Amino acid sequence: MNTLTLLQTVPLTTWKDGSLRVVNSRITLDVIVNQFKLGATAEQIQEDFPNLSLREIYGAIAFYLEHIKEVEDYLRKRRNEAEETRKFIEENLPTKQLRATLRARKKELDKV
């Protein structure tokens, strides 16, 4: 009698920055899970990311469904880190002045 191996590999890898991404791509687990939670099917997600195979997308979704609490904790941590980065940039980098300078330069170039 033939037996099937019941072990699957997850098509995810951890990058140096701590993000979980689909192997051989820059697509994060965050993106796939967020689209899935908004009701997108694997096929619809693939339309947005055609370089991902359905196996990779379904694998990421299956990983999420098997580890909902852990992935939700991970997603919450990622959102908090993004918010901290945004605040740091707003508080420490002169983005308003930079934008004004760039607009002024563009206006000057448009005159030429």
Number of C-alpha atoms within 10 A of each C-alpha: 3 4 5 6 6 5 6 7 7 16 16 21 16 12 12 7 6 10 17 19 20 20 16 11 11 11 17 18 22 20 12 24 22 12 14 17 11 9 11 14 16 20 14 13 21 17 11 9 13 11 12 17 14 14 12 18 24 18 19 24 21 13 18 19 12 11 11 13 11 11 18 14 11 17 17 12 12 15 13 12 12 12 12 12 12 11 12 11 12 12 10 8 11 10 12 10 10 11 11 11 12 12 12 12 11 11 11 10 9 8 6 5
